[in-house]
Amino acid sequence: MLNGVSMEVDQGEFVAIMGPSGCGKSILLNILGLLDNPSAGEYLLLDKAVGSLKGKDRTQYRKGNIGFVFQSFNLIDELNVFENVELPLIYLQIKASERKKMVIDILRRMNISLRAGHFPQRLSGGQQQRVAIARAVVANPKLILADEPTGNIDSKNGADDSAHRSRQGGYHGDHGHPLPTRRRLRPPQGGPVRRKNRHGRKSVFIVTGS
């Protein structure tokens, strides 16, 4: 449950949502990512009221606007690394030649190019998380939602990734890795959610532990 949450996030801002288990972090993340609707209140994303959108409309609005990094990765076992990362570009109907360039570039930047033909079961936890991050950012979404995005990456590579993605407008995580967020939020428990974001550079939400 969430109650009395009211905030506005500027373009290009990094925000960490912190708190113990059960405080509502995942609920807030799901609402921000248009996976769920708030039971009350208002949610504006890119100057559009999205809090009451129906399922198909939420899905359509997520395309190209929101990138997810799930704590459990949510990679598709039947697809290899390249195909998993390519998937959001297919949904956006980007031409195959352009998709190939974009996927190759992000795999190189995430230092996982050599695993492009591997399936998720053959990857370590850290490698799977790199693939999940690559998939979330490959389409250059305006909003990135990340659930402990560097939790399974070793300290050296996590720090390197965070520094690199920082320069590129990417993500940051906790677990000993850099988290230079402007704000850290600890949501109260209870009900409505309100949040606004404006056009421009991407904003990043990171869910971390307490």
Residue frames as a rotation matrix with the C-alpha (Angstrom) as fourth column:
MET 1
0.574 0.819 0.000 0.00
0.819 -0.574 0.000 0.00
0.000 0.000 -1.000 0.00
LEU 2
-0.677 -0.698 0.235 1.07
0.691 -0.712 -0.124 3.59
0.254 0.078 0.964 -0.69
ASN 3
0.453 0.844 -0.286 -0.45
0.891 -0.430 0.144 6.66
-0.002 -0.320 -0.947 0.88
GLY 4
0.868 0.031 -0.495 0.09
0.160 -0.962 0.220 10.37
-0.469 -0.271 -0.841 0.34
VAL 5
-0.155 -0.947 0.281 2.94
0.709 0.092 0.699 10.08
-0.688 0.307 0.657 -2.17
SER 6
0.914 0.401 0.051 3.33
0.335 -0.679 -0.653 13.33
-0.227 0.615 -0.755 -4.08
MET 7
0.015 -0.969 -0.245 6.43
0.245 -0.234 0.941 14.22
-0.969 -0.074 0.234 -6.09
GLU 8
0.964 0.141 -0.225 7.66
-0.170 -0.324 -0.931 15.78
-0.205 0.936 -0.288 -9.30
VAL 9
0.241 -0.902 0.358 10.74
0.495 0.432 0.754 14.48
-0.835 -0.004 0.550 -11.10
ASP 10
0.443 -0.160 -0.882 12.67
-0.585 -0.797 -0.149 16.72
-0.680 0.582 -0.447 -13.47
GLN 11
0.967 -0.140 -0.213 14.07
-0.118 0.494 -0.862 15.58
0.225 0.858 0.461 -16.80
GLY 12
0.227 -0.958 -0.173 17.46
-0.186 0.131 -0.974 13.94
0.956 0.253 -0.148 -16.48
GLU 13
0.091 -0.163 0.982 17.08
-0.966 -0.255 0.047 13.39
0.243 -0.953 -0.181 -12.73
PHE 14
-0.435 -0.265 -0.861 18.30
-0.011 0.957 -0.289 10.31
0.900 -0.116 -0.420 -10.87
VAL 15
0.067 0.536 0.841 16.05
-0.938 -0.253 0.237 9.23
0.340 -0.805 0.486 -7.99
ALA 16
-0.767 -0.302 -0.566 16.61
-0.089 0.924 -0.372 6.32
0.635 -0.235 -0.736 -5.61
ILE 17
0.342 0.892 0.296 13.58
-0.671 0.012 0.741 4.81
0.658 -0.452 0.603 -3.87
MET 18
-0.648 -0.709 -0.278 14.81
-0.229 0.529 -0.817 3.34
0.727 -0.466 -0.505 -0.60
GLY 19
0.014 0.633 0.774 13.18
-0.989 -0.105 0.103 1.46
0.146 -0.767 0.624 2.22
PRO 20
-0.699 -0.273 0.661 12.73
-0.490 0.856 -0.165 -1.93
-0.521 -0.439 -0.732 3.91
SER 21
-0.920 0.377 -0.104 10.75
0.204 0.690 0.694 -4.81
0.333 0.618 -0.712 2.47
GLY 22
-0.276 0.925 -0.262 7.01
0.958 0.286 -0.001 -4.17
0.074 -0.251 -0.965 2.43
CYS 23
-0.449 0.072 -0.891 7.16
0.382 -0.886 -0.264 -0.37
-0.808 -0.458 0.370 2.41
GLY 24
0.574 0.814 -0.082 5.67
0.228 -0.256 -0.940 -0.07
-0.786 0.521 -0.332 -1.08
LYS 25
-0.288 -0.776 -0.560 8.72
-0.423 -0.422 0.802 0.27
-0.859 0.468 -0.207 -3.34
SER 26
-0.876 -0.068 0.477 7.60
0.324 0.650 0.687 -2.36
-0.356 0.757 -0.548 -5.81
ILE 27
0.143 0.986 0.082 4.05
0.864 -0.084 -0.497 -1.00
-0.483 0.142 -0.864 -5.90
LEU 28
0.444 -0.040 -0.895 5.37
-0.136 -0.990 -0.023 2.46
-0.886 0.132 -0.445 -6.70
LEU 29
-0.634 -0.754 -0.170 7.70
-0.335 0.071 0.940 1.07
-0.696 0.653 -0.297 -9.37
ASN 30
-0.613 0.474 0.632 4.84
0.711 0.679 0.181 -0.84
-0.344 0.560 -0.754 -11.00
ILE 31
0.500 0.817 -0.287 2.67
0.616 -0.569 -0.545 2.27
-0.609 0.095 -0.788 -11.10
LEU 32
0.169 -0.524 -0.835 5.47
-0.413 -0.807 0.423 4.42
-0.895 0.273 -0.353 -12.49
GLY 33
-0.819 -0.574 0.027 6.13
-0.258 0.411 0.874 1.76
-0.513 0.709 -0.484 -15.13
LEU 34
-0.215 0.853 -0.475 2.46
-0.976 -0.206 0.072 1.56
-0.036 0.479 0.877 -16.14
LEU 35
-0.845 -0.011 -0.534 2.18
-0.059 0.996 0.073 -2.05
0.531 0.093 -0.842 -15.05
ASP 36
-0.327 0.769 -0.549 -0.54
0.945 0.259 -0.200 -1.09
-0.011 -0.584 -0.811 -12.54
ASN 37
-0.093 0.389 0.916 -2.91
0.220 -0.890 0.400 1.84
0.971 0.238 -0.003 -12.13
PRO 38
-0.978 -0.174 0.112 -3.12
-0.057 -0.294 -0.954 3.82
0.199 -0.940 0.277 -8.87
SER 39
-0.407 0.873 -0.267 -6.35
0.908 0.418 -0.016 3.31
0.098 -0.249 -0.963 -6.94
ALA 40
0.762 0.586 -0.274 -6.61
0.606 -0.796 -0.017 7.08
-0.228 -0.153 -0.962 -6.52
GLY 41
0.176 -0.713 -0.678 -4.69
0.103 -0.672 0.734 10.22
-0.979 -0.199 -0.044 -7.35
GLU 42
0.955 0.119 -0.273 -3.01
-0.216 -0.352 -0.911 11.38
-0.204 0.929 -0.310 -10.54
TYR 43
0.115 -0.939 0.325 0.06
0.388 0.343 0.855 10.30
-0.915 0.027 0.404 -12.53
LEU 44
0.906 0.093 -0.413 1.47
-0.302 -0.542 -0.784 12.43
-0.297 0.835 -0.463 -15.35
LEU 45
0.089 -0.886 0.456 4.21
0.445 0.445 0.777 11.04
-0.891 0.134 0.434 -17.58
LEU 46
-0.795 -0.459 0.397 5.63
0.569 -0.337 0.750 13.27
-0.210 0.822 0.529 -20.34
ASP 47
-0.866 0.453 -0.212 2.79
-0.430 -0.891 -0.144 15.72
-0.255 -0.033 0.966 -19.72
LYS 48
-0.330 0.783 -0.527 0.14
-0.463 0.352 0.814 13.05
0.823 0.512 0.246 -20.29
ALA 49
-0.084 0.408 0.909 -2.26
-0.969 0.180 -0.170 11.80
-0.233 -0.895 0.380 -17.62
VAL 50
-0.344 -0.185 -0.920 -1.62
-0.591 0.804 0.060 8.05
0.729 0.565 -0.386 -17.59
GLY 51
-0.808 -0.070 0.585 -2.96
-0.571 0.337 -0.748 6.94
-0.145 -0.939 -0.312 -14.21
SER 52
-0.005 0.906 0.424 -6.25
-0.460 0.375 -0.805 5.65
-0.888 -0.199 0.415 -15.65
LEU 53
-0.230 -0.129 -0.964 -5.05
-0.969 0.125 0.215 4.17
0.092 0.984 -0.154 -18.94
LYS 54
0.792 0.526 0.311 -6.39
-0.529 0.845 -0.083 0.73
-0.307 -0.098 0.947 -19.83
GLY 55
0.469 -0.636 0.614 -4.17
0.157 0.743 0.650 -2.28
-0.869 -0.208 0.448 -20.47
LYS 56
0.410 -0.299 0.862 -3.56
0.907 0.230 -0.352 -1.89
-0.093 0.926 0.366 -24.23
ASP 57
0.827 -0.073 0.558 -3.08
0.097 -0.958 -0.268 1.87
0.554 0.276 -0.785 -23.92
ARG 58
0.764 -0.595 0.249 -0.58
-0.429 -0.180 0.885 1.40
-0.481 -0.783 -0.393 -21.07
THR 59
0.356 -0.628 0.692 1.36
0.563 0.735 0.377 -1.11
-0.746 0.256 0.615 -23.16
GLN 60
0.545 -0.097 0.833 1.44
0.780 -0.304 -0.546 1.22
0.307 0.948 -0.090 -26.15
TYR 61
0.891 -0.171 0.421 2.60
-0.241 -0.963 0.120 4.19
0.385 -0.208 -0.899 -24.08
ARG 62
0.691 -0.671 0.267 5.37
-0.078 0.297 0.952 2.15
-0.718 -0.679 0.153 -22.45
LYS 63
0.552 -0.481 0.682 6.94
0.815 0.485 -0.318 1.40
-0.178 0.731 0.659 -25.83
GLY 64
0.077 -0.648 0.758 9.97
0.704 -0.503 -0.501 3.59
0.706 0.572 0.418 -26.36
ASN 65
0.384 0.137 0.913 9.19
-0.342 -0.897 0.279 5.67
0.857 -0.420 -0.298 -23.26
ILE 66
0.569 -0.090 0.817 10.01
-0.809 0.114 0.576 3.30
-0.145 -0.989 -0.008 -20.38
GLY 67
0.031 -0.613 -0.790 12.86
-0.386 0.721 -0.575 0.84
0.922 0.323 -0.215 -19.88
PHE 68
0.835 0.325 0.445 12.80
-0.536 0.293 0.792 -1.74
0.127 -0.899 0.419 -17.08
VAL 69
-0.382 -0.839 -0.388 15.64
-0.483 0.539 -0.690 -3.45
0.788 -0.076 -0.611 -15.25
PHE 70
0.697 0.716 0.036 14.03
-0.456 0.404 0.793 -6.21
0.554 -0.569 0.608 -13.20
GLN 71
0.104 -0.642 0.760 15.77
-0.963 0.126 0.238 -7.67
-0.249 -0.756 -0.605 -10.16
SER 72
0.226 0.061 0.972 14.91
-0.098 0.994 -0.040 -11.17
-0.969 -0.086 0.230 -11.46
PHE 73
-0.737 -0.669 -0.096 16.16
-0.072 -0.063 0.995 -10.19
-0.672 0.740 -0.002 -14.95
ASN 74
0.316 0.945 0.086 13.05
-0.099 0.123 -0.988 -11.55
-0.944 0.303 0.132 -16.78
LEU 75
-0.525 -0.516 -0.677 15.12
-0.774 -0.041 0.631 -12.70
-0.354 0.855 -0.378 -19.74
ILE 76
0.633 0.751 -0.189 13.44
-0.749 0.532 -0.396 -15.03
-0.197 0.392 0.899 -22.24
ASP 77
0.130 -0.637 0.760 15.11
-0.321 0.698 0.640 -18.45
-0.938 -0.327 -0.113 -22.01
GLU 78
0.485 0.147 0.862 14.35
0.611 0.648 -0.454 -19.35
-0.626 0.747 0.225 -25.64
LEU 79
0.938 -0.185 0.294 16.15
0.102 -0.663 -0.741 -16.26
0.333 0.725 -0.603 -26.96
ASN 80
0.117 -0.959 -0.257 19.89
0.953 0.182 -0.244 -15.69
0.280 -0.216 0.935 -26.93
VAL 81
-0.240 -0.280 -0.930 21.53
0.694 -0.719 0.038 -12.53
-0.679 -0.636 0.367 -25.58
PHE 82
-0.987 -0.164 -0.002 21.34
0.110 -0.671 0.734 -10.67
-0.121 0.724 0.680 -28.88
GLU 83
-0.501 0.860 0.097 17.68
0.401 0.131 0.907 -11.58
0.767 0.493 -0.410 -29.39
ASN 84
0.083 0.505 -0.859 16.71
0.996 -0.068 0.057 -10.62
-0.030 -0.860 -0.509 -25.82
VAL 85
-0.472 -0.345 -0.812 18.25
0.416 -0.898 0.139 -7.18
-0.777 -0.272 0.567 -26.22
GLU 86
-0.992 0.059 0.111 16.77
0.084 -0.344 0.935 -6.77
0.093 0.937 0.336 -29.71
LEU 87
-0.482 0.874 -0.055 13.20
0.875 0.484 0.016 -7.51
0.041 -0.040 -0.998 -28.57
PRO 88
0.070 0.575 -0.815 12.11
0.519 -0.719 -0.463 -3.96
-0.852 -0.390 -0.349 -27.59
LEU 89
-0.615 -0.342 -0.711 13.43
-0.388 -0.654 0.650 -2.66
-0.687 0.675 0.269 -30.91
ILE 90
-0.914 0.375 0.155 11.28
0.364 0.593 0.718 -5.20
0.177 0.713 -0.679 -32.76
TYR 91
-0.113 0.918 -0.380 8.23
0.931 -0.036 -0.364 -3.94
-0.348 -0.395 -0.850 -30.86
LEU 92
0.052 0.051 -0.997 9.13
0.036 -0.998 -0.049 -0.43
-0.998 -0.034 -0.054 -31.98
GLN 93
0.777 0.302 0.553 9.29
0.476 0.293 -0.829 -1.66
-0.412 0.907 0.084 -35.60
ILE 94
0.363 -0.769 -0.527 12.85
-0.646 -0.615 0.452 -0.46
-0.672 0.176 -0.720 -36.12
LYS 95
0.724 -0.095 -0.684 14.44
-0.605 0.388 -0.695 -1.80
0.332 0.917 0.223 -39.31
ALA 96
0.949 -0.298 -0.100 16.56
0.315 0.892 0.326 -4.93
-0.008 -0.341 0.940 -38.96
SER 97
0.215 -0.931 0.295 19.79
0.641 -0.094 -0.762 -3.26
0.737 0.353 0.577 -40.10
GLU 98
-0.014 -0.154 0.988 19.37
-0.459 -0.877 -0.143 -0.46
0.888 -0.455 -0.058 -37.57
ARG 99
0.883 0.363 0.297 18.41
-0.435 0.400 0.807 -2.92
0.174 -0.842 0.511 -34.82
LYS 100
0.711 -0.663 -0.237 21.60
0.622 0.749 -0.228 -4.86
0.329 0.015 0.944 -35.43
LYS 101
-0.140 -0.782 0.607 23.74
0.262 -0.621 -0.739 -1.74
0.955 0.056 0.292 -35.08
MET 102
0.217 0.318 0.923 21.96
-0.704 -0.605 0.373 -0.66
0.677 -0.730 0.093 -31.89
VAL 103
0.984 0.176 0.029 22.23
-0.151 0.739 0.656 -4.08
0.094 -0.650 0.754 -30.24
ILE 104
0.426 -0.899 -0.102 25.90
0.719 0.405 -0.565 -4.53
0.549 0.167 0.819 -31.16
ASP 105
-0.151 -0.484 0.862 26.66
-0.090 -0.861 -0.500 -1.08
0.984 -0.153 0.087 -29.76
ILE 106
0.430 0.367 0.825 24.93
-0.800 -0.269 0.537 -1.59
0.419 -0.891 0.178 -26.41
LEU 107
0.971 -0.144 -0.191 26.40
0.201 0.923 0.327 -5.08
0.129 -0.356 0.926 -25.95
ARG 108
0.104 -0.980 0.167 29.84
0.598 -0.073 -0.798 -3.61
0.795 0.183 0.578 -26.53
ARG 109
-0.149 -0.121 0.982 29.19
-0.458 -0.872 -0.176 -0.82
0.877 -0.475 0.074 -24.04
MET 110
0.673 0.449 0.588 27.95
-0.729 0.265 0.631 -3.35
0.128 -0.853 0.506 -21.48
ASN 111
-0.328 -0.942 0.065 31.06
-0.944 0.326 -0.041 -5.49
0.017 -0.075 -0.997 -22.08
ILE 112
-0.092 0.352 0.931 29.07
-0.302 0.881 -0.363 -8.60
-0.949 -0.315 0.026 -23.00
SER 113
0.218 0.152 -0.964 29.55
-0.960 -0.145 -0.240 -8.77
-0.177 0.978 0.114 -26.78
LEU 114
-0.704 -0.610 -0.364 31.28
-0.668 0.743 0.047 -12.16
0.242 0.277 -0.930 -26.55
ARG 115
-0.814 0.469 0.342 28.09
0.120 0.712 -0.692 -13.66
-0.568 -0.522 -0.636 -25.07
ALA 116
-0.518 0.653 -0.553 25.77
-0.802 -0.595 0.049 -12.42
-0.297 0.469 0.832 -27.84
GLY 117
-0.245 0.406 -0.880 24.98
-0.647 0.607 0.461 -15.94
0.722 0.683 0.114 -29.04
HIS 118
-0.942 -0.146 -0.302 24.59
0.116 0.702 -0.702 -17.47
0.315 -0.697 -0.644 -25.59
PHE 119
0.075 0.996 -0.044 21.28
0.197 0.029 0.980 -18.29
0.978 -0.082 -0.194 -23.96
PRO 120
0.326 0.092 0.941 20.41
-0.698 -0.648 0.305 -17.00
0.638 -0.756 -0.147 -20.46
GLN 121
0.991 0.119 0.053 20.94
-0.124 0.730 0.672 -20.39
0.041 -0.673 0.739 -18.81
ARG 122
0.482 -0.876 -0.014 24.62
0.791 0.443 -0.421 -20.29
0.375 0.192 0.907 -19.82
LEU 123
0.014 -0.440 0.898 25.22
-0.004 -0.898 -0.440 -16.88
1.000 0.003 -0.015 -18.22
SER 124
-0.696 -0.259 -0.669 26.23
0.675 0.080 -0.733 -15.99
0.243 -0.963 0.120 -14.67
GLY 125
0.252 0.820 -0.514 23.95
0.924 -0.362 -0.124 -13.82
-0.288 -0.443 -0.849 -12.56
GLY 126
-0.105 -0.383 -0.918 26.08
0.154 -0.918 0.366 -10.77
-0.982 -0.103 0.155 -13.29
GLN 127
-0.962 -0.258 0.087 26.04
0.103 -0.050 0.993 -11.45
-0.251 0.965 0.075 -17.02
GLN 128
-0.307 0.929 0.207 22.26
0.926 0.242 0.290 -11.89
0.219 0.281 -0.934 -17.01
GLN 129
0.326 0.434 -0.840 21.92
0.675 -0.729 -0.115 -8.58
-0.662 -0.529 -0.530 -15.23
ARG 130
-0.594 -0.593 -0.543 24.11
-0.026 -0.660 0.751 -6.88
-0.804 0.461 0.377 -17.84
VAL 131
-0.860 0.348 0.373 21.83
0.474 0.277 0.836 -8.25
0.188 0.896 -0.403 -20.54
ALA 132
0.098 0.948 -0.302 18.76
0.994 -0.110 -0.024 -7.00
-0.056 -0.297 -0.953 -18.64
ILE 133
0.056 -0.161 -0.985 20.31
0.285 -0.943 0.170 -3.54
-0.957 -0.291 -0.007 -18.39
ALA 134
-0.898 -0.434 -0.067 21.24
0.035 -0.222 0.974 -3.56
-0.438 0.873 0.214 -22.08
ARG 135
-0.531 0.779 0.334 17.67
0.799 0.329 0.503 -4.48
0.282 0.534 -0.797 -23.02
ALA 136
0.257 0.674 -0.693 16.29
0.865 -0.480 -0.146 -1.69
-0.431 -0.562 -0.706 -20.85
VAL 137
0.145 -0.292 -0.945 18.42
0.034 -0.954 0.299 1.06
-0.989 -0.075 -0.129 -22.37
VAL 138
-0.551 -0.500 0.668 18.90
0.621 0.289 0.728 -0.07
-0.557 0.816 0.151 -25.99
ALA 139
0.040 0.667 0.744 15.91
0.952 -0.252 0.175 1.95
0.304 0.701 -0.645 -27.26
ASN 140
-0.858 -0.470 0.209 17.05
0.374 -0.849 -0.374 5.05
0.353 -0.242 0.904 -25.35
PRO 141
0.101 0.983 -0.152 13.81
0.839 -0.002 0.544 5.38
0.534 -0.183 -0.825 -23.32
LYS 142
-0.004 -0.017 1.000 12.89
-0.154 -0.988 -0.017 8.62
0.988 -0.154 0.002 -21.59
LEU 143
0.360 0.167 0.918 12.36
-0.925 -0.066 0.375 6.87
0.123 -0.984 0.131 -18.24
ILE 144
-0.237 -0.471 -0.850 14.39
-0.220 0.878 -0.425 3.99
0.946 0.086 -0.312 -16.82
LEU 145
0.564 0.443 0.697 13.07
-0.803 0.097 0.588 2.01
0.193 -0.891 0.410 -13.84
ALA 146
-0.096 -0.748 -0.657 15.64
-0.337 0.645 -0.686 -0.22
0.937 0.156 -0.314 -12.18
ASP 147
0.888 0.375 0.264 15.24
-0.397 0.338 0.854 -2.69
0.231 -0.863 0.449 -9.33
GLU 148
0.516 -0.797 0.315 18.76
-0.309 0.169 0.936 -2.96
-0.799 -0.580 -0.159 -7.80
PRO 149
0.938 0.051 -0.342 20.32
-0.346 0.147 -0.927 -2.95
0.004 0.988 0.156 -11.29
THR 150
0.144 -0.950 -0.278 23.90
-0.646 0.123 -0.753 -3.73
0.750 0.288 -0.596 -10.22
GLY 151
0.518 0.162 0.840 23.15
-0.841 0.277 0.465 -6.14
-0.157 -0.947 0.280 -7.37
ASN 152
0.846 -0.159 0.508 24.65
0.136 0.987 0.082 -9.16
-0.515 0.000 0.857 -9.15
ILE 153
0.745 -0.633 0.211 27.54
0.135 -0.166 -0.977 -7.39
0.654 0.756 -0.038 -10.88
ASP 154
0.252 -0.718 -0.649 30.96
0.962 0.260 0.086 -7.64
0.107 -0.645 0.756 -9.26
SER 155
0.499 0.035 -0.866 32.23
0.514 -0.816 0.263 -4.46
-0.698 -0.577 -0.425 -7.61
LYS 156
-0.541 -0.790 -0.288 34.84
0.210 -0.459 0.863 -3.55
-0.814 0.407 0.414 -10.21
ASN 157
-0.812 0.246 0.529 32.58
0.556 0.053 0.829 -4.04
0.175 0.968 -0.180 -13.24
GLY 158
0.248 0.944 -0.217 29.59
0.968 -0.233 0.092 -2.54
0.036 -0.233 -0.972 -11.45
ALA 159
0.214 -0.251 -0.944 31.55
0.358 -0.879 0.315 0.60
-0.909 -0.406 -0.099 -10.71
ASP 160
-0.831 -0.556 0.008 32.88
0.182 -0.259 0.949 0.75
-0.525 0.790 0.316 -14.27
ASP 161
-0.466 0.742 0.481 29.37
0.833 0.185 0.521 0.30
0.298 0.644 -0.705 -15.69
SER 162
0.416 0.683 -0.601 27.90
0.851 -0.525 -0.007 2.92
-0.320 -0.508 -0.800 -13.39
ALA 163
-0.174 -0.564 -0.807 30.53
0.152 -0.825 0.544 5.47
-0.973 -0.028 0.229 -14.31
HIS 164
-0.940 -0.206 0.271 30.11
0.277 0.003 0.961 4.76
-0.199 0.979 0.055 -18.02
ARG 165
-0.216 0.939 0.266 26.31
0.918 0.102 0.384 4.82
0.333 0.327 -0.884 -17.97
SER 166
0.214 0.230 -0.950 26.46
0.657 -0.753 -0.034 8.03
-0.723 -0.617 -0.312 -15.95
ARG 167
-0.649 -0.527 -0.549 28.27
-0.052 -0.689 0.723 9.71
-0.759 0.497 0.420 -18.80
GLN 168
-0.942 0.307 0.136 25.72
0.210 0.221 0.953 8.28
0.262 0.926 -0.272 -21.22
GLY 169
-0.468 0.820 0.330 22.67
-0.848 -0.521 0.091 9.24
0.247 -0.237 0.940 -19.11
GLY 170
-0.300 0.271 -0.915 22.12
-0.159 0.931 0.328 5.71
0.941 0.244 -0.236 -17.82
TYR 171
0.703 0.659 -0.268 21.62
0.040 0.339 0.940 3.95
0.710 -0.671 0.212 -14.52
HIS 172
-0.446 -0.802 0.398 23.15
-0.624 -0.040 -0.780 3.63
0.641 -0.596 -0.482 -11.10
GLY 173
0.469 0.611 -0.638 22.70
0.044 0.705 0.708 1.06
0.882 -0.360 0.304 -8.35
ASP 174
0.610 -0.241 0.755 23.63
-0.788 -0.281 0.547 0.24
0.080 -0.929 -0.361 -4.80
HIS 175
0.959 -0.279 0.053 25.49
0.255 0.928 0.272 -2.73
-0.125 -0.247 0.961 -3.27
GLY 176
0.258 -0.936 -0.241 28.72
0.466 -0.097 0.879 -0.80
-0.846 -0.339 0.411 -3.02
HIS 177
-0.303 -0.335 0.892 28.50
0.951 -0.165 0.261 0.75
0.060 0.928 0.368 -6.48
PRO 178
-0.984 -0.132 -0.118 28.22
0.143 -0.986 -0.091 4.50
-0.104 -0.106 0.989 -7.14
LEU 179
-0.084 0.992 0.099 24.75
0.990 0.072 0.123 5.96
0.114 0.108 -0.988 -6.61
PRO 180
-0.892 -0.358 -0.275 25.08
0.396 -0.913 -0.095 9.71
-0.217 -0.194 0.957 -7.28
THR 181
-0.108 0.942 0.318 21.36
0.910 -0.035 0.413 10.39
0.401 0.334 -0.853 -7.12
ARG 182
-0.596 0.001 0.803 20.02
-0.091 -0.994 -0.066 13.88
0.798 -0.113 0.592 -6.55
ARG 183
-0.090 0.658 0.748 17.29
-0.971 -0.227 0.082 12.55
0.223 -0.718 0.659 -4.29
ARG 184
-0.869 -0.059 -0.491 16.61
0.029 0.985 -0.170 9.47
0.494 -0.162 -0.854 -2.23
LEU 185
-0.184 0.921 0.342 13.00
-0.819 -0.336 0.465 8.75
0.543 -0.195 0.817 -1.40
ARG 186
-0.998 0.011 -0.069 11.57
0.048 0.815 -0.577 6.59
0.050 -0.579 -0.814 1.37
PRO 187
-0.474 0.877 0.073 7.88
-0.313 -0.246 0.917 6.05
0.823 0.412 0.391 0.49
PRO 188
-0.620 0.388 0.682 5.30
-0.716 0.076 -0.694 5.86
-0.320 -0.919 0.231 3.28
GLN 189
-0.921 0.364 0.140 2.82
0.388 0.893 0.229 2.99
-0.042 0.265 -0.963 3.34
GLY 190
-0.516 0.807 -0.288 -0.75
0.100 -0.277 -0.956 3.52
-0.851 -0.522 0.062 2.23
GLY 191
0.227 0.903 0.365 -2.61
0.475 0.225 -0.851 4.66
-0.850 0.366 -0.378 -1.11
PRO 192
0.934 0.325 0.147 -2.51
0.262 -0.346 -0.901 7.26
-0.242 0.880 -0.408 -3.91
VAL 193
-0.088 -0.990 0.108 0.46
0.756 0.004 0.655 8.09
-0.649 0.140 0.748 -6.08
ARG 194
0.949 0.310 -0.058 1.23
0.194 -0.719 -0.668 11.28
-0.249 0.622 -0.742 -7.95
ARG 195
-0.038 -0.999 -0.031 4.27
0.441 -0.044 0.897 11.96
-0.897 0.020 0.442 -10.08
LYS 196
0.931 0.312 -0.189 5.11
-0.008 -0.500 -0.866 14.26
-0.364 0.808 -0.463 -12.97
ASN 197
-0.141 -0.969 0.204 7.88
0.520 0.103 0.848 14.22
-0.842 0.225 0.490 -15.56
ARG 198
0.575 0.325 -0.751 8.53
-0.330 -0.747 -0.576 16.54
-0.749 0.579 -0.322 -18.48
HIS 199
0.971 -0.191 0.145 9.95
0.209 0.379 -0.901 16.20
0.117 0.905 0.408 -21.98
GLY 200
0.540 -0.840 0.052 13.70
-0.818 -0.538 -0.204 16.02
0.200 0.067 -0.978 -22.46
ARG 201
-0.461 -0.829 -0.316 16.51
-0.669 0.558 -0.491 13.87
0.583 -0.015 -0.812 -21.14
LYS 202
0.088 0.501 -0.861 15.70
0.144 0.849 0.509 10.55
0.986 -0.169 0.003 -19.54
SER 203
0.118 -0.014 0.993 14.95
-0.955 -0.277 0.109 10.22
0.274 -0.961 -0.046 -15.85
VAL 204
-0.321 -0.348 -0.881 16.04
-0.125 0.938 -0.324 7.22
0.939 0.006 -0.344 -13.80
PHE 205
0.474 0.451 0.756 14.37
-0.850 0.010 0.527 5.56
0.230 -0.892 0.388 -10.83
ILE 206
-0.409 -0.623 -0.667 16.32
-0.282 0.781 -0.557 3.01
0.868 -0.040 -0.496 -8.82
VAL 207
0.769 0.597 0.231 14.81
-0.453 0.254 0.854 0.77
0.451 -0.761 0.465 -6.17
THR 208
-0.357 -0.910 -0.212 17.29
-0.312 0.330 -0.891 -0.20
0.880 -0.252 -0.402 -3.45
GLY 209
-0.013 0.270 -0.963 17.24
0.798 0.583 0.153 -1.71
0.602 -0.767 -0.223 0.02
SER 210
0.887 0.418 -0.194 16.91
0.438 -0.633 0.639 0.35
0.145 -0.652 -0.745 3.16
